[in-house]
Amino acid sequence: MAIGSKSEQAYAAVKARIVEGAYSPGYRLVLAAIAKDLGVSVVPVREAIRRLEAEGLVTFERNVGATVSGIDPTEYLYTMQTLSIVEGAATALSAPLIDSVAIARARAVNEDMRECLEHFNPVRFTQLNQDFHSILFEHCPNPHILDLVHRGWNRLASLRSSTFRFVPGRAHESVDEHEALLQLIETGADADVIEKSARLHRSATLDAYLAQAQPLPQSNAGSLSAH
């Protein structure tokens, strides 16, 4: 098996453990131990760790080595604000290119999310949430905007695994808002309307998080509805 494929497997495995919380913020990533656990050499693990560092999920510290990055609440605030803008734009640009097959696929994912509410699993719910939104913005014809969206999702990955655990009530609202957004796309609503709906959907999750979190600098900037 080529090193590249082993590197991809190591990347997927380590990232999954970070997102699921098995490797929590500050956890020291010992390359030899991870390699032994995954049954590969240290080389693909090192490549995977470098890739995760580029995404902001891993930090290198002198005399410590590679550790899992944390996301402080203020950075979460700023990243979510940015993501609400770029993902809203990406969704609006994608809308004319989303066909009935993609709509049906997104609606099926949203139904899985609705079923997930009965025995709530925040990690699975968050993964389904990303799957849902990926269907809506993946057709964005502007590669620069799409890159910013992917960067935002990657930066939030370690914290987003538990966001809905902090605000489980928001999960119910999120599923309903997904259906409303699908109906806007399905009926050919104006791009401005779709962009605003997608943007406010994202910032509403931030507002819910901020409402139960400790006060943050500029915490009243969570909602972008006034802008």
N, C-alpha and C positions, 0 to 999 in steps of 0.2 A: 504494500500500500504506500502511495506517495506521501512525502512529508506534508505536502499541502493539505491533503485530506485529513491527516492526523492532526494537523494544526487547527483545522476547521472543527474537528470533533472536540479538541481540547478547549477551543474558544467557546463552543456551544455549551459544554459541560460546566466550565467555570462561570460563565455568564449566568446560566440557569441557577447555579447555587447562590450567586450574589442576589439575583432578582427574587428568589424564593426565601432569602434570609438565612440560608444555611451558612453562608459566609457573610457575617454582619459587618457593619462599618468598623474599621480598625483591625479586622481579622488579618493576620499575617499569612500571606500566600507563599508557602515554602515549595519551590519548584520541584525539588526531588520527591517530596511527599505526594504532591499532586500527580506527578508523572507515574509514580508507583501505583497510586490509586486507580489511575486511568489505564494503566498497562501500556504506556508509551514512554519514549525517551524524554529527556529534559528539553530537547530542542523545540519540538512543537508546542510544548507548554510555555516556553519562553516567548515564542512568537505570539501565542494567544494572549499572554499577559501584556505584551507590548501593544497589541491591538486594543485591549480593554483599557489600557492607559490612555490611548489616543481618544477613546470615547469618554474618558473622564470617570470610569468606574473603578479604576485602580490608580493608586498613587505610589511613587517610589520615594522612600525616605532614607536619608543617609544613616548608615549603621543599623538600619531596620530591614530594608528591602521593600518588597512589594506588599502593600496592604490595600484592603478594600476601602475605597473612598466613602466618606459620608457626605450628605448634602445638608448644609445648614438651612434653617427655615427661611432666612432672607434670600439665599440663592434659589430655594424652591419657589419663592414668591416671584422673583424676577424671571426665572426660567418658564414658569407657567404663564406669566403675562406675555412673554415673547411667543411661546407656543400657541397661545390662543389667537394671536395675530397671524402668524405664518400658516398655521393649520387651517384657520378660517379662509385665508386666501387660497391655499392649495385646494381645499374642498370646493370652493366656488369655481375655480378654474377647471377642476375635474368634472364638475356636474354635467356639462353638455356631452361629455365623453363616456358617461356611465350608462351602460345599457341595461335592459330588463334582467339579463342574467346576473349582472353584478348586484343589482337591486335585490334580487331574490336571495343571492348569497349573503348579502349584508343583513337582510331581514331574518334569515335562518340563524345567523350568528347572534342577532339580538334576541331571538327566541331562546337560544341556549343561555344567554345572560339572564333572561327572565326566569328560566328554570333554576338557574344557579342561585337565585335569591331565596329559594325555599330552604336550602341548606347552605347558607352563605359561606363561600370559600373565596376570600378576597384576592388570593393569588390567581386562582383560575378566572375569577371575574375580571381582573385587570388584564390578563392575557387575552380574553375574549374581547375586552374593550379595545385593545390595540388592534386585534384582528378586524374588528368592525370598522374602525376609523381608517385603517390601511386600505380597505376596499374603496373608501370614499375619496382618499387623497392620492392613491397610487397612480391615477391617470393624469395627474397634474403635468401639463406640458412644459412648465418652467422648471428646469433641473436645479436651478439655484434655490428656489423656494422649497422644492422637495428635499434638497439636502439639508436645509435649515430645520425642516420638520423632523427628519430622521435624527439629526443631532439633538434636538430637543427631547425626543423620546428616549434616546440612548442616555442622555444626561440624567434624566429622571428615573431611569429603570430601577435603580436600587431602592429608591424611596417610594416609587409608585406601587411597588409590590404590596405596600401596607397602607396606602392612602385611603382606600375604601374600608380598611379595618378601622381607621380613625373616624370615618364618617359613613357608616353603613347605610344610614338613611338616604344619603346622596345617591347610592347605587340604584334605588328604586326610581328616583327622579330621572336618573341618567338614561335608563332603558326607555322611559316614555319620551324623553327628548330625542332619542335616536330615531324612534318611529316618526316623530314630527319632522325631523330633518330628512328622512327618507321620502316622506310625502312631498316635501318641497322640491326635492330633486326629481321625483317621479312626475310631478305635474309641471315641470319646466319653469319654476319660479325664477325671478330675476336674480342675477349673480349677487347683487348687493344684499338681497334678502337671505340668500343661502349663506353668504359670508358672515352676516350678522348672527344668524342662528347658530352656526358652527362656533363662532367666536364666543358668544355668550354661554353656550353649552360648556365650553372649556373653562371659562372664567368662573362659572357657577360652582364648579368643583373646587376651585381655588378659594372662593368665598366661603364655602362650607368648611374647608380645612382651616382657614384663618379664624373663623368664628369660634372654633373650639381650641385653637392653639394659643400660645402665649402671645401677647401684643408684640408686633414687629414694627420696625421702622417703615413708615409709609404703608401701614397695613390697610389703610382705607383706600389704597390704590389697587386692591385685589380685583375689583370689578372694573371692566373697561366700558360698561354700558353708557357712561356719560361722555365717552370720547368718540 
